[in-house]
Amino acid sequence: MLVTDHDGNGLVEYALSGNSGSWPEQLKYRPANWWDTIGFGHEDAYANALAYRALNGMEELARQSGHPMTRPATSPPRTSCARLISTRSTIRPRRSGGLAERGWPTARLLFPLGQRHCDPLRLVPKDKANGIMDRLLAKMKEVGYTRFDLGLPGNLIPVARKDYVDHDPRFGGGTNEDNSDGFQRYENGGATGCYAYFTLAALYDLGRIEEADKMLFPMLGAIAQGRFRGVATMA
């Protein structure tokens, strides 16, 4: 992963650009991260946050095992990750889409998934982190999302069709240009408990207890009642 940093700016790079409109109509490739129906590519913020966390974990494991390691010169630095995630993925939600290669013309969609990993890793100062959370929660309130018993949505507004990789209606694909007819299905705004922890951890870390509790307790209630996604009933 580290050798993919071709320009030496400390960020791992995906082989595909993720540019708006660059994805073929017929699914041939998957994007850069777990949210594999949204056109993430190039210096993907989400993947770099995970890489940063993994590298720090490897370093700590080496330290605890008595085998200290030298941090690779190409490992994603704190400043690069913070700049990428906070300014390009969450603060300026103007246009929908994946993370583009040059100029970031489509990196304007409010993705809770991006900031989930940003704040718990303390990549962003608290004053800026609070600003990110303010915008995120204000947008969540604006769109009317309250079903925290189902988890959290990956994105709060539709991902445009030109930036959505899988056009199967089952997986959030639609026929409208803005993909609004596929919204709230699967990874196009569907709710999930996956990675909700990081949003909650960010809120608690920032001392925003009441806001975090409003999300957490409905999830715990759904789990207790066996209604949460992923719960299986044993025969």
Backbone as numpy.savetxt, mean C-alpha at the origin, in Angstrom:
# Nx Ny Nz CAx CAy CAz Cx Cy Cz
17.28 -8.51 -5.25 16.47 -7.32 -5.25 17.33 -6.06 -5.25
18.39 -6.06 -4.49 19.19 -4.86 -4.35 19.90 -4.48 -5.65
20.25 -5.46 -6.47 20.96 -5.14 -7.71 20.04 -4.52 -8.75
18.74 -4.48 -8.47 17.82 -3.82 -9.42 17.87 -2.30 -9.30
18.60 -1.79 -8.31 18.73 -0.34 -8.14 19.73 0.18 -9.16
19.27 0.39 -10.38 20.17 0.73 -11.48 20.70 2.16 -11.42
19.95 3.07 -10.83 20.41 4.46 -10.82 21.06 4.85 -9.49
21.18 3.91 -8.56 21.91 4.16 -7.33 21.24 5.10 -6.35
19.91 5.25 -6.44 19.23 6.15 -5.51 18.71 5.44 -4.27
19.07 4.14 -4.13 18.71 3.41 -2.93 17.35 2.77 -2.95
16.68 2.72 -4.11 15.35 2.13 -4.20 15.38 0.95 -5.17
14.79 -0.17 -4.74 14.72 -1.32 -5.63 13.75 -1.01 -6.76
14.01 -1.57 -7.93 13.21 -1.26 -9.11 12.60 -2.53 -9.68
11.38 -2.39 -10.19 10.70 -3.49 -10.87 11.02 -3.40 -12.36
10.97 -4.54 -13.03 11.35 -4.57 -14.45 10.40 -3.80 -15.34
9.14 -3.69 -14.95 8.15 -2.97 -15.75 7.94 -1.57 -15.20
7.62 -0.63 -16.08 7.54 0.77 -15.69 6.35 1.09 -14.80
5.22 0.43 -15.03 4.00 0.79 -14.31 3.36 2.06 -14.84
3.85 2.57 -15.96 3.29 3.80 -16.52 1.83 3.62 -16.89
1.07 4.67 -16.74 -0.34 4.65 -17.06 -0.55 4.27 -18.52
-1.40 3.28 -18.76 -1.69 2.82 -20.11 -0.69 1.85 -20.69
0.32 1.46 -19.91 1.35 0.57 -20.44 0.99 -0.91 -20.32
-0.08 -1.21 -19.60 -0.43 -2.62 -19.38 -1.27 -3.13 -20.54
-0.97 -4.34 -21.04 -1.73 -4.88 -22.18 -3.16 -5.22 -21.79
-4.06 -5.20 -22.77 -5.46 -5.52 -22.52 -5.60 -6.94 -21.98
-4.89 -7.87 -22.59 -4.88 -9.24 -22.10 -3.77 -9.40 -21.06
-4.12 -9.95 -19.91 -3.19 -10.08 -18.80 -1.99 -10.95 -19.20
-0.79 -10.35 -19.16 0.44 -11.08 -19.46 1.42 -11.05 -18.30
1.43 -9.96 -17.56 2.39 -9.77 -16.48 1.66 -9.31 -15.23
2.23 -9.62 -14.10 1.70 -9.13 -12.84 2.54 -7.94 -12.37
1.92 -6.98 -11.68 2.65 -5.81 -11.19 3.65 -6.13 -10.09
4.18 -5.08 -9.47 5.37 -5.20 -8.65 5.15 -5.74 -7.24
3.90 -5.82 -6.77 3.74 -6.23 -5.38 2.48 -7.06 -5.18
2.16 -7.33 -3.92 1.05 -8.21 -3.56 -0.27 -7.74 -4.14
-0.46 -6.42 -4.31 -1.68 -5.87 -4.90 -1.54 -6.02 -6.42
-1.68 -7.25 -6.88 -1.22 -7.59 -8.23 -2.25 -7.40 -9.33
-3.31 -6.63 -9.05 -4.21 -6.23 -10.13 -4.12 -4.73 -10.40
-3.31 -4.03 -9.61 -3.10 -2.59 -9.77 -1.71 -2.37 -10.35
-1.60 -1.42 -11.30 -0.38 -1.31 -12.09 0.84 -0.72 -11.42
1.26 -1.26 -10.29 2.48 -0.80 -9.65 3.70 -1.26 -10.43
4.70 -0.39 -10.53 5.94 -0.75 -11.21 7.06 0.18 -10.83
8.21 -0.01 -11.48 9.42 0.78 -11.30 9.78 0.88 -9.81
9.94 2.08 -9.26 10.35 2.25 -7.86 9.11 2.24 -6.96
8.48 1.11 -6.94 7.20 0.93 -6.24 7.36 1.21 -4.74
6.56 2.14 -4.23 6.66 2.56 -2.83 6.38 1.40 -1.88
5.35 0.63 -2.18 4.95 -0.46 -1.30 6.05 -1.51 -1.20
6.60 -1.90 -2.34 7.67 -2.90 -2.35 8.90 -2.39 -1.63
9.21 -1.11 -1.79 10.39 -0.56 -1.12 10.21 -0.47 0.38
8.99 -0.20 0.84 8.74 -0.21 2.28 8.96 -1.60 2.85
8.49 -2.62 2.13 8.70 -3.99 2.57 10.18 -4.36 2.54
10.89 -3.92 1.50 12.32 -4.20 1.39 13.08 -3.56 2.54
12.71 -2.34 2.86 13.36 -1.64 3.97 13.15 -2.39 5.28
11.92 -2.82 5.50 11.60 -3.57 6.72 12.37 -4.89 6.77
12.44 -5.57 5.64 13.13 -6.86 5.59 14.63 -6.69 5.85
15.23 -5.67 5.26 16.66 -5.44 5.46 16.98 -5.12 6.91
16.15 -4.31 7.53 16.35 -4.01 8.94 16.18 -5.26 9.80
15.21 -6.11 9.43 15.03 -7.35 10.16 16.21 -8.28 10.02
16.78 -8.36 8.82 17.96 -9.19 8.60 19.14 -8.68 9.42
19.29 -7.37 9.46 20.39 -6.77 10.22 20.24 -7.07 11.71
19.01 -6.96 12.22 18.78 -7.24 13.64 18.99 -8.71 13.95
18.56 -9.59 13.05 18.76 -11.02 13.24 20.24 -11.35 13.30
21.01 -10.74 12.40 22.45 -10.96 12.39 23.09 -10.47 13.68
22.62 -9.33 14.17 23.18 -8.79 15.41 22.88 -9.71 16.59
21.64 -10.18 16.69 21.27 -11.04 17.81 21.95 -12.40 17.76
22.28 -12.87 16.57 22.92 -14.17 16.43 24.45 -14.08 16.54
24.95 -12.86 16.75 26.39 -12.68 16.91 27.14 -12.68 15.60
26.45 -12.44 14.50 27.09 -12.37 13.19 26.76 -11.02 12.56
27.35 -9.96 13.08 27.03 -8.63 12.53 27.33 -8.55 11.04
26.47 -7.86 10.34 26.63 -7.72 8.90 26.75 -6.25 8.55
27.40 -5.99 7.44 27.52 -4.63 6.96 26.32 -4.33 6.09
25.64 -3.23 6.39 24.48 -2.86 5.58 24.94 -2.60 4.15
24.34 -3.27 3.16 24.74 -3.06 1.77 24.61 -1.60 1.38
25.53 -1.13 0.59 25.52 0.27 0.18 24.28 0.61 -0.63
23.68 -0.42 -1.23 22.52 -0.17 -2.08 21.20 -0.39 -1.37
21.22 -0.64 -0.05 19.96 -0.86 0.64 19.16 0.43 0.70
17.82 0.32 0.61 16.99 1.52 0.56 17.19 2.41 1.79
17.72 3.61 1.64 17.94 4.49 2.78 16.63 5.07 3.30
16.63 5.47 4.55 15.45 6.01 5.19 14.90 7.20 4.42
15.78 8.09 3.97 15.31 9.31 3.30 14.62 8.98 1.99
15.16 8.04 1.23 14.54 7.70 -0.06 13.18 7.08 0.14
13.07 6.14 1.07 11.78 5.49 1.32 10.76 6.50 1.82
11.18 7.36 2.73 10.26 8.33 3.28 9.76 9.28 2.20
10.67 9.75 1.36 10.28 10.67 0.30 9.35 9.99 -0.68
9.67 8.77 -1.06 8.88 8.04 -2.04 7.47 7.78 -1.54
7.36 7.25 -0.34 6.06 6.82 0.16 5.20 8.00 0.54
5.78 8.95 1.26 4.95 10.03 1.81 4.54 11.04 0.76
5.44 11.42 -0.14 5.10 12.49 -1.07 4.52 11.98 -2.38
4.85 10.75 -2.76 4.40 10.27 -4.06 3.22 9.33 -3.97
2.93 8.80 -2.82 1.88 7.79 -2.74 0.67 8.20 -1.94
0.82 9.18 -1.04 -0.29 9.43 -0.14 -0.66 10.89 -0.01
0.29 11.80 -0.12 0.00 13.19 0.21 -0.76 13.90 -0.89
-0.50 13.56 -2.15 -1.11 14.30 -3.25 -2.05 13.43 -4.07
-3.25 13.15 -3.57 -4.17 12.23 -4.25 -4.96 12.92 -5.35
-4.36 13.17 -6.51 -5.06 13.90 -7.55 -5.60 13.00 -8.66
-4.83 11.99 -9.03 -5.25 11.14 -10.14 -5.03 9.69 -9.76
-5.84 8.83 -10.36 -5.75 7.42 -9.98 -4.68 6.71 -10.78
-4.21 5.59 -10.21 -3.33 4.76 -10.99 -2.19 4.17 -10.20
-1.35 3.40 -10.89 -0.18 2.80 -10.29 0.94 3.81 -10.21
2.09 3.36 -9.73 3.22 4.25 -9.59 4.03 4.23 -10.87
4.12 5.37 -11.51 4.71 5.45 -12.85 6.21 5.61 -12.80
6.84 5.45 -13.95 8.30 5.42 -14.01 8.91 6.81 -13.96
8.52 7.70 -14.82 9.15 9.01 -14.90 8.10 10.10 -14.69
8.33 10.96 -13.72 7.41 12.06 -13.47 6.23 11.69 -12.60
6.02 10.41 -12.35 4.97 9.93 -11.45 3.60 10.53 -11.79
3.18 10.55 -13.07 1.91 11.20 -13.39 0.70 10.49 -12.84
0.82 9.23 -12.45 -0.36 8.51 -11.97 -0.28 8.17 -10.49
0.73 8.64 -9.80 0.88 8.29 -8.38 0.12 9.27 -7.50
-1.19 9.34 -7.68 -1.97 10.35 -6.99 -3.21 9.76 -6.33
-3.28 8.44 -6.28 -4.46 7.79 -5.71 -4.22 7.53 -4.22
-5.22 7.83 -3.40 -5.08 7.61 -1.97 -5.06 6.12 -1.67
-3.88 5.61 -1.36 -3.72 4.21 -1.04 -3.43 4.05 0.45
-4.40 3.63 1.26 -4.05 3.28 2.64 -2.93 2.25 2.69
-2.84 1.39 1.67 -1.83 0.35 1.69 -0.42 0.93 1.68
-0.22 2.11 1.10 1.12 2.69 1.05 1.56 3.20 2.40
0.71 3.95 3.07 1.10 4.51 4.36 1.09 3.48 5.47
0.45 2.35 5.25 0.39 1.32 6.29 1.79 0.92 6.74
2.71 0.82 5.78 4.06 0.39 6.11 4.97 1.57 6.41
4.56 2.74 6.02 5.40 3.92 6.15 5.51 4.38 7.60
4.39 4.59 8.26 4.41 5.17 9.59 4.96 4.23 10.66
4.56 2.94 10.70 5.11 2.07 11.75 6.63 1.94 11.67
7.22 2.11 10.49 8.67 2.04 10.34 9.34 3.35 10.69
8.52 4.36 11.04 9.01 5.69 11.40 9.87 6.29 10.30
9.43 6.09 9.07 10.13 6.67 7.93 9.76 8.13 7.73
8.69 8.55 8.37 8.22 9.92 8.20 8.12 10.58 9.57
8.60 11.81 9.73 8.46 12.51 11.02 6.99 12.61 11.42
6.75 12.67 12.72 5.37 12.62 13.22 4.51 13.76 12.70
5.09 14.95 12.52 4.28 16.04 12.02 3.78 15.76 10.61
4.66 15.18 9.77 4.24 14.82 8.41 3.36 13.59 8.42
3.65 12.64 9.33 2.83 11.43 9.42 1.40 11.79 9.81
1.25 12.71 10.74 -0.09 13.14 11.13 -0.82 13.80 9.97
-0.08 14.55 9.15 -0.69 15.16 7.97 -1.18 14.12 6.99
-0.40 13.07 6.81 -0.80 11.97 5.93 -2.07 11.31 6.46
-2.09 11.01 7.76 -3.25 10.36 8.34 -4.47 11.27 8.31
-4.27 12.58 8.51 -5.38 13.52 8.43 -6.04 13.44 7.05
-5.23 13.47 6.00 -5.77 13.41 4.63 -6.45 12.08 4.37
-5.82 11.02 4.83 -6.37 9.68 4.60 -7.73 9.52 5.29
-7.81 9.89 6.55 -9.05 9.72 7.29 -10.14 10.67 6.81
-9.72 11.86 6.37 -10.71 12.79 5.80 -11.31 12.23 4.53
-10.48 11.61 3.69 -10.98 11.01 2.47 -11.86 9.80 2.78
-11.47 9.03 3.77 -12.28 7.89 4.17 -13.66 8.33 4.62
-13.70 9.43 5.36 -14.99 9.98 5.80 -15.77 10.53 4.61
-15.08 11.20 3.68 -15.75 11.78 2.51 -16.43 10.72 1.66
-15.75 9.58 1.45 -16.33 8.54 0.61 -17.33 7.68 1.38
-17.38 7.87 2.70 -18.40 7.18 3.50 -18.05 5.76 3.91
-16.74 5.45 4.00 -16.38 4.09 4.40 -16.48 3.95 5.92
-17.32 3.02 6.38 -17.51 2.79 7.81 -17.52 1.31 8.18
-17.39 0.41 7.19 -17.51 -1.03 7.47 -16.20 -1.62 7.95
-15.75 -1.14 9.12 -14.48 -1.60 9.65 -14.54 -3.05 10.11
-15.76 -3.58 10.26 -15.87 -5.00 10.58 -15.36 -5.87 9.44
-15.27 -5.30 8.24 -14.76 -6.04 7.08 -13.27 -5.81 6.86
-12.68 -4.92 7.63 -11.28 -4.57 7.44 -11.15 -3.18 6.84
-10.12 -2.97 6.03 -9.89 -1.68 5.40 -9.74 -1.86 3.90
-10.18 -0.87 3.12 -10.00 -0.94 1.67 -8.57 -0.62 1.27
-8.12 -1.17 0.17 -6.77 -0.88 -0.31 -6.67 0.51 -0.89
-7.73 0.99 -1.52 -7.76 2.34 -2.08 -9.16 2.91 -1.88
-9.23 4.23 -1.84 -10.48 4.89 -1.48 -11.25 5.46 -2.65
-10.64 5.52 -3.81 -11.33 5.90 -5.04 -10.95 4.90 -6.12
-11.74 4.75 -7.17 -11.46 3.71 -8.17 -10.10 3.89 -8.84
-9.50 2.77 -9.19 -8.28 2.79 -9.99 -8.70 2.79 -11.46
-8.26 3.77 -12.21 -8.65 3.89 -13.62 -8.34 2.62 -14.39
-9.15 2.33 -15.39 -9.00 1.09 -16.15 -7.62 0.98 -16.79
-7.05 2.10 -17.24 -5.73 2.06 -17.89 -4.62 1.74 -16.91
-4.92 1.82 -15.61 -3.94 1.51 -14.58 -4.28 0.22 -13.83
-5.35 -0.46 -14.27 -5.76 -1.69 -13.62 -5.40 -2.85 -14.55
-4.69 -3.82 -14.02 -4.07 -4.84 -14.87 -5.03 -5.97 -15.23
-5.86 -6.38 -14.31 -6.76 -7.51 -14.53 -8.18 -6.96 -14.74
-8.70 -7.08 -15.96 -9.99 -6.51 -16.29 -11.16 -7.48 -16.08
-10.87 -8.62 -15.47 -11.94 -9.56 -15.12 -12.84 -8.91 -14.07
-14.16 -8.83 -14.32 -15.07 -8.20 -13.36 -14.99 -8.79 -11.95
-14.65 -10.07 -11.86 -14.55 -10.69 -10.54 -13.47 -10.05 -9.69
-12.44 -9.49 -10.37 -11.28 -8.97 -9.68 -11.16 -7.46 -9.77
-12.31 -6.79 -9.92 -12.31 -5.34 -9.89 -12.18 -4.66 -11.22
-12.20 -5.42 -12.30 -12.13 -4.82 -13.62 -13.50 -4.33 -14.06
-13.53 -3.19 -14.76 -14.78 -2.65 -15.26 -14.66 -2.25 -16.71
-15.72 -1.69 -17.24 -15.71 -1.24 -18.64 -15.61 0.27 -18.75
-15.96 0.99 -17.68 -15.85 2.45 -17.70 -14.39 2.88 -17.66
-14.09 4.01 -18.26 -12.71 4.50 -18.29 -12.15 4.72 -16.88
-13.01 5.22 -15.99 -12.54 5.44 -14.62 -12.64 4.19 -13.76
-13.15 3.11 -14.32 -13.27 1.81 -13.65 -14.18 1.86 -12.43
-15.06 2.84 -12.40 -15.97 2.96 -11.26 -16.93 1.79 -11.17
-17.22 1.14 -12.30 -18.13 -0.01 -12.28 -17.46 -1.26 -11.74
-16.13 -1.20 -11.52 -15.43 -2.31 -10.88 -15.03 -2.01 -9.45
-15.39 -0.80 -8.99 -14.97 -0.34 -7.67 -15.62 -1.15 -6.55
-14.85 -1.34 -5.48 -15.24 -2.09 -4.29 -15.29 -3.59 -4.52
-14.64 -4.04 -5.57 -14.47 -5.48 -5.78 -12.99 -5.82 -5.76
-12.67 -6.83 -5.04 -11.31 -7.36 -4.93 -10.34 -6.22 -4.59
-9.26 -6.03 -5.35 -8.25 -5.05 -4.98 -8.55 -3.65 -5.50
-9.69 -3.48 -6.16 -10.12 -2.15 -6.60 -11.06 -1.57 -5.53
-10.50 -1.37 -4.34 -11.29 -0.78 -3.27 -12.03 -1.75 -2.40
-11.83 -3.05 -2.60 -12.47 -4.03 -1.73 -11.87 -4.00 -0.33
-12.68 -4.31 0.67 -12.21 -4.31 2.06 -11.54 -5.64 2.40
-10.50 -5.58 3.21 -9.79 -6.77 3.62 -9.08 -6.51 4.95
-8.86 -7.57 5.69 -8.09 -7.45 6.93 -6.59 -7.50 6.69
-6.19 -7.85 5.47 -4.76 -7.96 5.16 -4.08 -6.61 5.35
-3.08 -6.59 6.17 -2.24 -5.40 6.42 -2.98 -4.29 7.15
-4.19 -4.52 7.65 -4.86 -3.50 8.45 -4.04 -3.16 9.69
-3.26 -4.15 10.14 -2.42 -3.94 11.32 -1.56 -2.68 11.20
-0.99 -2.45 10.02 -0.04 -1.36 9.88 -0.73 0.01 9.98
-1.94 0.12 9.49 -2.70 1.36 9.65 -3.00 1.58 11.13
-3.43 0.53 11.80 -3.73 0.64 13.23 -2.47 0.98 14.02
-1.36 0.32 13.69 -0.10 0.58 14.39 0.34 2.02 14.20
0.14 2.55 12.99 0.51 3.94 12.72 -0.32 4.89 13.57
-1.62 4.64 13.65 -2.49 5.51 14.44 -2.14 5.44 15.92
-1.95 4.24 16.43 -1.60 4.11 17.85 -0.24 4.75 18.14
0.71 4.58 17.22 2.03 5.15 17.41 1.98 6.68 17.45
1.02 7.24 16.71 0.87 8.69 16.68 -0.01 9.21 17.83
-0.46 8.29 18.69 -1.28 8.68 19.82 -2.73 8.93 19.47
-3.16 8.45 18.31 -4.54 8.69 17.86 -5.39 7.48 18.24
-5.53 7.29 19.55 -6.14 6.09 20.11 -7.59 5.93 19.69
-8.38 6.99 19.82 -9.81 6.90 19.54 -10.06 6.52 18.08
-9.29 7.11 17.16 -9.47 6.80 15.73 -9.09 5.36 15.44
-8.04 4.88 16.07 -7.62 3.49 15.86 -8.64 2.51 16.45
-9.14 2.83 17.65 -10.12 1.95 18.29 -11.39 1.80 17.46
-11.79 2.87 16.77 -13.00 2.83 15.95 -12.85 1.83 14.80
-11.62 1.56 14.40 -11.37 0.57 13.35 -11.16 -0.82 13.94
-10.39 -0.87 15.02 -9.98 -2.15 15.58 -11.13 -2.94 16.18
-11.95 -2.31 17.03 -12.96 -3.06 17.77 -14.02 -3.70 16.87
-14.47 -3.05 15.78 -15.38 -3.75 14.87 -14.73 -4.98 14.22
-13.43 -4.91 13.90 -12.74 -6.08 13.34 -12.69 -7.20 14.36
-12.35 -6.86 15.61 -12.28 -7.88 16.66 -13.66 -8.50 16.89
-14.71 -7.66 16.84 -16.06 -8.17 17.01 -16.44 -9.16 15.92
-16.07 -8.83 14.68 -16.38 -9.72 13.56 -15.61 -11.04 13.68
-14.37 -10.96 14.15 -13.58 -12.18 14.35 -14.22 -13.05 15.43
-14.64 -12.43 16.52 -15.26 -13.17 17.63 -16.54 -13.87 17.20
-17.26 -13.27 16.26 -18.52 -13.83 15.79 -18.35 -14.76 14.58
-17.10 -14.95 14.17 -16.85 -15.83 13.03 -17.27 -15.24 11.70
-17.39 -13.91 11.63 -17.84 -13.26 10.39 -16.70 -12.64 9.60
-15.50 -12.66 10.16 -14.41 -11.96 9.49 -13.89 -12.78 8.32
-13.47 -12.10 7.27 -12.99 -12.76 6.07 -11.81 -13.68 6.41
-11.88 -14.88 5.89 -10.79 -15.82 6.11 -11.05 -16.79 7.24
-12.16 -16.61 7.97 -12.47 -17.51 9.08 -13.14 -18.76 8.54
-12.62 -19.91 8.90 -13.20 -21.19 8.46 -13.89 -21.87 9.62
-15.01 -22.52 9.34 -15.72 -23.28 10.38 -15.24 -24.73 10.36
-14.76 -25.18 11.50 -14.28 -26.55 11.59 -15.47 -27.51 11.76
-15.43 -28.61 11.04 -16.51 -29.60 11.11 -16.43 -30.34 12.43
